[in-house]
Amino acid sequence: MKKNLRMLALGFLISAVVLLVYNQFFSTQTKADETKVTSKKTGSDENSKTWKSKYEKLLAQQELDKQAEADAKKKAEEAAKKKAGEAKKVKSYTLTISRGDPSSKAGDELEANGIVKSSSEFDKYLRDNNYEKYIRDGSYTLKSDMDYEKIAKILTHKD
């Protein structure tokens, strides 16, 4: 039985070798094989062109995004410089206090017009230094470079 199996295996081996030799040296390429090969080449060429164009578009988009980001940053810096320049300018405002107006109204108007940074800090300064009770009605020209003490003295006529 072993001998029969060995002979069967040897027959398979010999037939495989014969088919390999025939396929390599004597068979010709059929038209179906040729169309497969050419379609693969054109398909891969088209595919590479598509990917290449997508890649180029992506690079162009990234460059545009970088440029837009740089422009936005530049505009923001210019706006910040302009704002800083405006903040450094001395502003002048004529404050009008009517009879019976609270001191907090003066602080709110001064903050709204850029004379003081915080109306609550200004009101606290007036209370802590006993200026709150002595504010008089009238019109006062105040500037943004004045400190709280000078503004309080002008509003109370203690200058």
VMD Tcl script that draws the C-alpha trace (Angstrom):
set ca {
  {0.00 0.00 0.00}
  {2.88 2.37 0.75}
  {4.29 1.71 -2.65}
  {1.01 2.61 -4.34}
  {0.75 5.92 -2.45}
  {4.34 6.80 -3.33}
  {3.66 6.16 -7.00}
  {0.50 8.30 -6.90}
  {2.43 11.18 -5.30}
  {5.20 10.81 -7.87}
  {2.63 10.96 -10.69}
  {1.16 14.20 -9.27}
  {4.64 15.70 -9.02}
  {5.59 14.79 -12.59}
  {2.31 16.12 -14.02}
  {2.74 19.39 -12.10}
  {6.26 19.82 -13.49}
  {5.07 19.08 -17.03}
  {2.25 21.65 -16.76}
  {4.64 24.25 -15.39}
  {7.13 23.76 -18.23}
  {4.37 23.90 -20.84}
  {2.87 27.08 -19.31}
  {6.23 28.82 -19.15}
  {7.62 27.98 -22.56}
  {4.79 27.03 -24.92}
  {1.64 28.90 -23.92}
  {0.78 32.26 -25.49}
  {-1.00 35.12 -23.83}
  {-4.70 35.30 -24.63}
  {-6.61 38.47 -25.44}
  {-8.45 38.34 -22.12}
  {-5.14 38.39 -20.26}
  {-3.92 41.33 -22.36}
  {-7.03 43.41 -21.63}
  {-6.69 42.67 -17.93}
  {-3.09 43.86 -17.96}
  {-3.86 47.05 -19.91}
  {-6.92 47.86 -17.80}
  {-4.88 47.46 -14.65}
  {-2.26 49.85 -16.03}
  {-4.79 52.49 -17.10}
  {-6.73 52.07 -13.89}
  {-3.64 52.56 -11.80}
  {-2.62 55.56 -13.94}
  {-6.03 57.15 -13.49}
  {-5.99 56.30 -9.81}
  {-2.56 57.86 -9.34}
  {-3.65 60.97 -11.27}
  {-6.72 61.27 -9.06}
  {-4.72 60.91 -5.87}
  {-2.08 63.28 -7.15}
  {-4.66 65.95 -7.97}
  {-6.33 65.48 -4.57}
  {-2.97 65.81 -2.86}
  {-2.15 68.99 -4.78}
  {-5.56 70.46 -3.90}
  {-5.00 69.61 -0.25}
  {-1.60 71.30 -0.26}
  {-3.08 74.38 -1.94}
  {-5.89 74.49 0.63}
  {-3.40 74.23 3.49}
  {-1.41 77.11 2.05}
  {-4.58 79.21 1.76}
  {-5.51 78.36 5.35}
  {-2.05 79.35 6.57}
  {-2.27 82.64 4.68}
  {-5.75 83.37 6.03}
  {-4.58 82.59 9.56}
  {-1.59 84.89 9.15}
  {-3.84 87.68 7.82}
  {-6.26 87.27 10.72}
  {-3.39 87.35 13.21}
  {-2.00 90.48 11.56}
  {-5.41 92.19 11.68}
  {-5.81 91.25 15.34}
  {-2.39 92.71 16.15}
  {-3.23 95.91 14.28}
  {-6.55 96.17 16.12}
  {-4.78 95.62 19.44}
  {-2.23 98.31 18.61}
  {-5.00 100.68 17.57}
  {-6.92 99.97 20.77}
  {-3.78 100.48 22.84}
  {-3.16 103.76 21.02}
  {-6.70 104.89 21.74}
  {-6.33 103.89 25.37}
  {-3.19 106.00 25.66}
  {-4.96 109.07 24.28}
  {-6.24 111.42 26.92}
  {-10.02 111.62 26.73}
  {-11.96 114.61 27.89}
  {-15.56 114.48 29.10}
  {-17.94 117.03 30.54}
  {-19.84 115.47 33.42}
  {-23.12 117.06 34.43}
  {-24.45 116.29 37.88}
  {-28.00 117.32 38.67}
  {-29.30 118.16 42.11}
  {-30.02 114.96 44.08}
  {-28.04 112.58 41.79}
  {-26.17 109.88 43.68}
  {-22.39 109.65 43.41}
  {-22.74 106.24 41.77}
  {-24.33 107.92 38.73}
  {-21.22 110.02 38.29}
  {-19.04 106.91 38.51}
  {-21.18 105.08 35.96}
  {-21.01 107.98 33.48}
  {-17.27 108.35 33.94}
  {-16.73 104.65 33.31}
  {-19.00 104.67 30.24}
  {-16.97 107.52 28.73}
  {-13.56 106.07 29.51}
  {-12.49 108.51 32.24}
  {-12.22 105.89 35.01}
  {-11.63 102.16 34.58}
  {-14.19 100.96 37.10}
  {-17.16 102.84 38.51}
  {-17.32 100.53 41.54}
  {-13.68 101.28 42.42}
  {-14.33 105.00 42.01}
  {-17.44 104.83 44.24}
  {-15.48 102.86 46.83}
  {-12.74 105.53 46.76}
  {-15.35 108.25 47.29}
  {-16.89 106.39 50.27}
  {-13.53 105.49 51.87}
  {-12.25 109.08 51.69}
  {-15.52 110.81 52.69}
  {-16.01 112.57 49.35}
  {-19.36 110.91 48.66}
  {-21.42 113.33 50.77}
  {-19.80 116.48 49.37}
  {-20.31 116.04 45.62}
  {-21.96 119.15 44.22}
  {-24.21 119.59 41.23}
  {-22.87 121.28 38.12}
  {-20.83 120.62 34.98}
  {-17.25 119.44 35.24}
  {-14.68 118.84 32.50}
  {-12.67 115.78 33.41}
  {-9.83 113.96 31.62}
  {-8.87 110.31 31.57}
  {-5.35 110.98 32.84}
  {-6.66 112.28 36.18}
  {-6.50 110.04 39.22}
  {-9.43 109.37 41.56}
  {-8.30 111.94 44.09}
  {-8.12 114.79 41.58}
  {-11.54 113.92 40.12}
  {-13.05 113.72 43.61}
  {-11.60 117.09 44.57}
  {-13.01 118.68 41.42}
  {-16.48 117.18 42.02}
  {-16.51 118.35 45.65}
  {-14.93 121.79 45.00}
  {-12.14 121.00 47.49}
  {-9.42 121.84 45.02}
}
mol new
graphics top color blue
foreach p $ca { graphics top sphere $p radius 0.5 }
foreach p [lrange $ca 0 end-1] q [lrange $ca 1 end] { graphics top cylinder $p $q radius 0.2 }
display resetview
